[in-house]
Amino acid sequence: MTLPDFQVFASGVAERLPGGWTSTYQRHATYEAQFPTTNQLWDSGHVRHVGSTYVLPHDAVLHGPDSMRLYVTGRPLYPHQYVVAPLEPTGNGIRPHHLDDVAEPDGITVPGDPIRAAAAVTRRLLPRYTHALLSVLQNVEDQPEPPRRPAPSQAAQVLTLAYYDDGAVGAPYESVPPGARTVLFAHGFQYHPHQEAVLLSAAWGEVAQARRMQAMTQRLIAQGIGVDLRPSRPQTMSPPTALPSPVALSPLGRAASRSS
């Protein structure tokens, strides 16, 4: 996939979406440079996996009506396919708690032809994206301020996390309260079957890792689940190594993902 080909594809999809869309191309010099955009993915399935696991040389953001935004990039290992997913809404008074209890609209895989890709996005993705966005805006109207957080002693359940030797943060999978698992996966944690643990990799970088931890903690506390972060390092895990695309940084054994 060459740069001109990808730019032409993204622009071609934007031109064919209803309501008037434009495309903004982004090239990444480093693996970390993709995170400011991929951290905003409104997806709990395979597109978030792509954004967190693979080195992506470039992507595009499609800007549509009502501040709608779609993320577009190549599908690793499938040179003639692309992935398209919504980005979390911003502005309009939207705060993190307004996204609680709203199912992620998730992304889809599309073919390399912009006409067919735009048709798939229009038919399969935009309706559920619009529905999710309307739900968020309704939450803004119903509850502009976040709910009061319960004190740690009032939490019915507690998630205990610890730092691993490579800088990852995680916990044994069986110790994670069932109600917390979806929240963890939505914020970048991955299930590692050889560890039998859910981990937030240090490959995110300290800033992105801390931001995801903060957002995850806020959502769990709002659900009555306390979070205890311990400095102990229970075991050693080899850190993932960034490799050229399209090789994954680490295998994923996802316990909560949906395919589109």
N, C-alpha and C positions, 0 to 999 in steps of 0.2 A: 504494500500500500504506500504510494508516494504521497508527498505533501500536497501537490496540486490535486491529485485524485481525491484525497480526503476532504479538502476544502471545497471542492466542487460538489462532492456528495452531500456534505452538511448544508451548504447553501441551497442545493437543489431540493433537499427535504424541507428546509424552511420556507422556500418559495411556494411549496405545494400544500402547506398546512393552512387550515381555515383561520381567518381572523387577522392575518397579517403578522408574519414572523420574520426575524432577521437572525443571522448567524455570526457569532464571534469566535474566531479561531484562536487557540492557545497552544503554544509549543513548550515542552518541558525539558529543561537542560538537566535536571536531576530527578530522582525518584520522589524526593520530598516535595518538589514543586507542584506535583499533581494534587496534593492533599487539600489546599485551600478550596478547591472545587469538589473533589470527591468526598470530603468530610460533610458536604451539604446534601449528599444523595438522599433522596426520600425513597429508599428502597431497602428491603430487608432480605433480598434474595441474591440472585447471581450477579447483578450489576454492582452491588456493593462489594461482593467478593472480587470482581474484576478490579474495582478501584483500589482495594486495599492490598491485593495480593500480587498484582502484576506491575511491572515497570511500563508505563504508558508514555510514549514519546510525545503525544499530542492529543487534544480533544477539542470539542467545540461546545459552546453553550448557545442554544436557540432561545431567543427572547420573543414572547408572544403577548397577547392581550392580557389585561388584568394582572400584570407582573408575573405571568407564568414563565417558567424556565425549564428547558429540557437539556439534559446532558447527553452528548453523543461521543462515542469513541469506537475504535475497532475492537472486534471480539478476538481476544488472544487465541492463537492456534487455529482460527478460522478466518483466513485472509479475505474471504469474500462476504463476510458478515460483519454487522455492527450491532452495538447495543445502544438503546435510547432509554433514558429514565428521567423522571422529574427530579428537580432540586427542591429542597425544603423552602416553603414560602417565607418571605421576609417583608417588613414594612406593615402598614395597615394595623399597627398596634399588636402584631403577633409576637408572643413570647413563648419560651419553651413549653410551658405547661399547656398551651393551647393545642399542641400536637399530641398530647396524651390521649389515649383511647381512640385515636384516629388511625385506622389501618393505613399503612404505607401503600401508595398506589402502585409501587414497584415498576420496574422497567421491563422491556421486551427486547428480544433479538429480532433484527430486521435484515433483509437481503441487501446486497450492494447496489441495487438499482434504486435511485432516489424516488422514482414514481411509485414503485411497489412499497418502498419503505414508508413514504408519507401516507400511503393508504392504510398501512398496518397501524401506524401511530394514530391516525385519525379514528380508525375503527376500534382499536383495542386499548390504547393507552389514554387518549385524551378524555374519554367519558369518565373513567375512574379517577383520573387526575382532577378533573373538574369537581367531581363528587367529594373527594377528600379535601380539596381546597375550600369548598363551601362549608364543610363540617368544621374546619379550622376557624373560618371567619365567624361561624355561629358561636363557637367557643369564646372568641374574642368578645362578642356581644354579651354572652351569658356570664362570663367570669373574667373580667379584664385583669384582675389581680390574682396571683397564684394562691392556691389554698394554703391555709396555715400548716406548717410542718409539725408533725408530732415530735415530741421530745424523744430522744433515743430510748428512754425507759418505757415509752408507750408503744414502741414498735412491736408488732405481733411476731415478726420474723426479722432475722438479721443475716445479712450476707457478709461473710468474712473473706476479705481479699488479702493477698500477700504479694510482695515483690519476689520475683525469681532472680537467679543469679545473673541472667542476661538483661535484666531491666524490665522484662515483661511483668504484667500484673495479672493475677488470676486466682482461681480457686478450684479445688477438686469438683468435678461436675456434680457428683451426688450431694455435695454440701450446698449447692445453689438452690434457694427456694424456687419451686416451679414457677411461681408468679414473676420471678426476676429474670428468667432465662431469655425470654423474648427481648426484654429491654437491653440485656447485655449484648445479644447478637446485633441488635439495631444500632449499637454504638461501637461496633468494630471488634468485639470479642469473637474469638473463634474456638471451636471445639477441637482439641488435639487428642485423637483416640489413643496414641501411644503414651500420653501423659494422663489420660482420663481426666482432663482438666479443661476449663475455659480460660483463655488467655487473651489479653490485650497486648500485642507485640510492641517491643521497644522500637521497632522499625518505623512506627508512626513519628518518632521524634518526641522530645520531652514536652514541647508546647502542645502539640496536637493530642498526645496521650493524656495530658492533664486536662485539656478542655473536654475530651470525651469522658473522662472519669467524672468531672464535675457535672456534666449534663446527665450522665447515667445516674449519679447519686441523687440529683434533684428529682428525677422521675421516680426512682425507687422510694425515696422518702415520701413523696406525694401519694404513693400507693400504700404507705404504712410499713415499708420494708426498710429497716435500718441498714447502714453500711459501716463496717468496721475494717479499716485499712491497717494492716500490721506490717512493721518493717522487716519481719523475719523472712528468710529465704528458704522455703521448705525443700527445694531440690534444684539440681542444675539442669538447665535446658540449653542446648546449643542455639545461639541466635541465628535468625535467618540471614541469608546473604543476598544482597540485591544483585540480580543477574540481568543481562540484557533481555528485553522483550523478545519473544512472548513467553519466557520461562517464568513460572510462578516462583515467588519468594519462598513460599512454604505450602505444603499440602493442606487442604482444608477438609475437615470432617465436620460438616455443619449439622447441628442438631435441630435448627429451626430455620429452614429456608423454603422459599416457594418458587416454583418455576412458572414462567409466563408462557 
